[in-house]
Amino acid sequence: MTFAAARSVTISAELDALPFNQPSQKAIKAYAEIDKLTRDQRECVHEFGFAIVKACMDMGITQPNRIRFLVHTIWSGARQPGQRMGKGSTSAIAKLDWLLLQQNCEIPAKTLLRTLADDNFFFVPRNPTATMIEASMDATNHFGIVSKREKHQRRLQAAISAYVKSVWPGYFT
């Protein structure tokens, strides 16, 4: 064996021993749970993901055909062409939903918005609305003495929160 080949084997062994190459305890537990499933249930895990299948099974839906039916119904329910949006929907959500549908996207606008909101991202207008301006001005009444940076940060947060609550009531709490 050449020196280069021996060094390659040594580096490979060192990398395999590093913790980031090992599955976490959570992953090992999930793999063990998946191994206990029937073949058809494992196919559902492959198709929809373990979290979705586990949630169905936790709610008593264990038959693969019922899991598929439920997941497909949920995924396609708000995606049916021509289906009217429910009360409280906005033109922004309707436009985003239409755009996603045109791109054959598998998720509705509300899911995209919720996912973004979970990571602290929101769609807001380029120009502030009256609601945003009012919230920004009202926010300065409660500060006391703060730095200029903190004052602007709080005013922006108040404006964004007011906009999100006014346009998408009930979506983000």
HELIX and SHEET records of a PDB file:
HELIX    1   1 PHE A    3  ALA A   17  1                                  15    
HELIX    2   2 PRO A   19  ASN A   21  5                                   3    
HELIX    3   3 GLN A   25  ASP A   35  1                                  11    
HELIX    4   4 ARG A   39  PHE A   48  1                                  10    
HELIX    5   5 PHE A   50  ASP A   58  1                                   9    
HELIX    6   6 PRO A   64  GLY A   77  1                                  14    
HELIX    7   7 SER A   91  GLN A  102  1                                  12    
HELIX    8   8 ALA A  109  ASP A  118  1                                  10    
HELIX    9   9 ALA A  130  ALA A  139  1                                  10    
HELIX   10  10 THR A  140  HIS A  142  5                                   3    
HELIX   11  11 LYS A  148  VAL A  167  1                                  20    
END                                                                             
